[in-house]
Amino acid sequence: MTDFTELIDLASQALGGTVISANDEFFAPKEGLLKPTPAEWREGAYTERGKWMDGWETRRRRTPGHDWAIIHLGARGVVRGVVIDTSFFRGNYPERASIEGCDLAGTPSAAQLEQPGVAWRVLLGESSLSGDALNKFVVEEAPPVTHLRLNIFPDGGVARLRVHGDVSLSLEGRTGLVDLAAVENGGYSVVCSDMFYGHRQNLIMPGRSTFMGDGWETKRRRGPGHDWTIIRLGHPGAIEQIEVDTDHFKGNAPDSCMIESAHAPGASAESLIDAKRPWTQILPSTKLQPHARHAFSAAASPLSTHARLNIYPDGGIARLRLFGRLPAT
């Protein structure tokens, strides 16, 4: 199995993931679980309740039972693996943890999710944790879920929770233009030439970028060639409109870009990289401006499952939007 941490974090705050409730958060608030940044340590920092910790931490349990937190995923999806990060929790991490999931429509309240009638399904059975570590667990044969419940035994602290998987969303029946590349619509950046400064998945995240690090950026190229990334569309479609946003990239935007598309259902990353694959150019080489939002009309695009963004010679792109129509059914 490909490293599951390369998949989308379904619980990401950028997608709208949130911690709805927790039975206890005495030492550190539940919201810390989904912070996008790595956990930090503040030497000598204390609050009125004890040592300041970056994450979610419950009090020492003196009664039977265990502690838990309920998370609303930012995108409904199939969980392939989780990372239970106990960074800096050395003498106060849980001994074990488990994860359950449920698939509920709408936006149920915390009170509704805490009712005994909710159909929670075990995704990860009770598993031993190590302190101050990235505890990685593969999840096998999970159904699509919208919510998770993280159970810790019996109590303690978790710095971060990452929930990697595949967005599960049907676009069937959608009319008009749809951003076929968007993460929330099932898009996924499969592979890229380089992402030294910024991860390739940032390209297709919701909203405008918030700072330069919230985009895809490659190192400075010192030899021939150019950088590129390949995106699997959330649904096959014909791309009609393109947006290339270099927001925040002021001295490091690419000089130009070119976009191609291909119809390659189920293709592997290796086969997509193969230069012999028939790509169709839908945006010819076009000059880009730094720190600017560019809108283009796509050339006649065939039904496509993948798109390839080529940048010349290197640099950073904040967001890429590929608006298209789904084939008539």
N, C-alpha and C positions, 0 to 999 in steps of 0.2 A: 504494500500500500504506500502511495506517495505520502510524505510527511503531512499529516492532517493540519498542522499549524499553517500550511500554505493556503488553506481554505478560508472562506469568509468567516469572520467572528460574528455569529448571528446575534450575540448579545451586545454588540458594540453600541456605545452611546451615540456614535455618528449615525447609526441606523435607527436610533430611537429606543435602544434597549434601556430598561430601567429596573431597579430593585423595588418591587411593590411593597413588600412587608418582610418583617423578620420578628421572631419571637423575643429576641433580646439584642440589644446593641449598646450595652452599658459602656464599654471602653472605647469603641470606635464605630462610627455609623455605617449602616448597611450600604449606603451609596458608594463607599470606597471600593466595593467589590468590582465595579465596572469602570473605574477611572481609566482613561485611555493611556495614561503615562505609566511607566514602571514604578513600582513601589519605592519609597524613599525612607531613609532613616534620619531622624533628627536627634543627635546626641544631646542628652540632658533636657529634652523638651517634655514637659509634663502638663497635664490639665488638672482640673480639680478632682477628676476621677482616677487619675493615674498616668502612667507613661503614655505619651502621644504615639499612636501607631497608625500607619497608613494602610487602611483596609477596613475590614469588618471584624470586630472582636466582642465576644460575649463575656459575661461575668463567669466566675467559677461556679459550676453547677453543684448544688448540695442536695438535689432531689433526683429521683429516677427520670429517665428520658434523655432527650438530646435537643440541640438547637438547630434552627433552620432559617432559610431565607428563600423567598419566592421572587423569581425574575421573569419579567415580561420581555421576550426576545424582540429585538428590533425588526426581525424578519422571520416569518414562519419558515421552518426548514427542517432538514434531516441532519441530526447531529452525528458527526463522524469521529469526534474526539474532543476532550476537554482538558484544560490546563488549570489545575487548582494550585495557585501560587501562594506559598507560605513565606515569601521573602521577609526576613527580619523577625519572623515569629519563631523563636528558638526554644523557649521554655514554656510557651503558651499556645502552641498549635494543636489542632484536633488530632486525636489518635487515628481516626478513620473518617471517611466521608462517603456519601452516596448521592446519586442524582436521579430524580424522577422527572418525567415530562408529561404534559397533557396538551391536547389540541382543542382550543376553545375559540369560537367565533367572537368578534366584537372586542370590547375592552372590559372584561369582568373586573369587579372591584376586589380589593384585598379581602374583604369579608366573604365574598363569594368563593374566592380561591381557597380560603381556609376552611370551607365547609367539608364535612366528611364524605359527601357524595361525589366530590370531584374525582374523575377517573384518572388518577396518576398511574403512570407506567414506569417501571424501573428501567433506566437507561444505563446506569452504572451501579452495580451492587456495592455493598460496603467494601471499601478498599483502604488499605493502610496508607498513611501519609508520612512524609518526611518533613522535618522543620527546615525553614529557610531554604526552600527548594521549589523548583518548577516540577510539580507532580503531573505527569502526562498520562492520560488514559485513552485508549482507543475505544470507541463505542461501536458495537456490532449490531447490524440489522435493526436500526431504530426507525420508528414511524415518524412522519412529520409532526412537529410540535410547535406550539406558540408560547408556552410557559415552561419554566423549570423550577424545581424545588431542590435546593442544595441543602443536604442534611449533614451536620457535623456531629461527631460522637466523641465525647459527650458535649464538649464546649470548646471554646478557644478562638483563635484568630486566623482568618484567611485574608491575604493581601489583595489578590485579584482572582477573578474567574474569567476564563476565556472559553468560548463555546464555538468550536469550528465545525462548519458543515456546509451543506448546499441549500441555497434558497429554494423553497418549494412553493411555487406560485403559478397558477394557470392564467395565461393571458388570452385564452380562447374567448372569443366574443367581443374583445376590445375593439373599438372602432376609432378612427382618426389616427393621428400620429402618436406613437409610443416611443419612449427612449429605450431602444432595444438593448443598449449596453449597460443600463443602470443596474447596480447591485440589487436594488429592491425589486427589480423586474426579472431577476435571475441571471443577469450578466456576470461574467467572471473573466478576469485577466489571467489567461492561461500561462503565459511565459513572456519574458522580455530579454533584451540583450544585456541590460544592466539596470540596477536600481540602488546605486551606492548611497544616494542621499534621501530618496523618497520611494516608498513602496508602490509597486505598479497598481495595486488595488485602489489606491487613493484616487486614481483617474476617474473611477466610475462610482464614487461614493455620492450620497445625496448632498444637495446644496452647493453653495460656493465654497471655495477653500477658505480657511481662516488664517493661515500664515504660510510661509514658504515651505515649511516641512509637511504641509498637508496636501502634497501633490506627488507626482512621479518625477524624479530627477536623477539623471545619470551623472557619472563622473566626467571630467574633461577628457575628451578623446584626443589622443596624441598620434594616432595612426590613421590609415585610410578607413573608409566605411562610414556607417551611421548607426544610430540607435533605433530601436523599434520595440513594440509590444503587440501581442496578439490577444484579442478579446473574443471570447465565446459569447454570442448574443443570447439573451434570455429566451428568445423564441425566434425561429426563422422568420425573416421579413425582408422587405425591399427598403433600403435606406434612402431617404429623400432629402433630409436636412442634417447638417453637421454643425456642431459647435465645438470650437477648440479654444479653451480658456487658459491664458498664461498669467492669470492673476497672481500677484506677488513675485513673479519671476521678472525682475527688472534688469539685471545685468547678466542673466544666465538663461534667457529664453532661447529656444532653437531659432536658427536663422529662417528655417522653412519646414514645412511638413508635407507629407503625401499620404493618402489613405487608400487602402485596397480592401476588397471584400472577397469572400469565397463561400461556396456551398460545400461543406464538408462535415456532414452529420457524424458524430461519434469519433472524429479524428483525434489522434493522440497529439501531444505537444511536439513530439519528434517529427511526425509527418507534416505538421503545420509549418515547422521551421524550414523544411525541405524547399529549397528554391525552385524545384521543378513543379511544385503545386501551382495550378492555374489560378492566380489571383487576378481580379478585375479592378482596374483603377477607377475609383469613384470620386477622388479629389486629386487633381494633378499637383505637382510640386508648387507650393504656394508660400509666399513670404509671410512671416508672422511678426507681430509687434509685441514688444515686452509689456507685461502687466496690462493685458487687453483681452476682451472677449470677442472672438471672431465667429461670424456666422457665414456658412457657405451652403449652397445648394449642391447636392450630390449629383454626379453624372448618372445617367440611366443605370440603376443598380439592379442586378438580378436578385432572385431570392437568395438570401445569404444566411449562413449560420455563424460566420466568423468575420472579424474585421482586423486589419493590420494597420496600426499607426506607425509611420516612419518619420523620424525627426532628423534634421540635418544641421550640423553633424551630431549634436548632443544637446543636453540642457534639460529644462524642466517644463512640464505641462501640468497645470492644476487640475483641470477637468476635461473630459471628452464626452460629448453627448451625440448619440447616433439615433436620430428620430426616423422611424419608418412605419410602415403599415404591415399588419399581419395579412397573410394570404386569405382570400375568401374561402369559407368552408361550404 
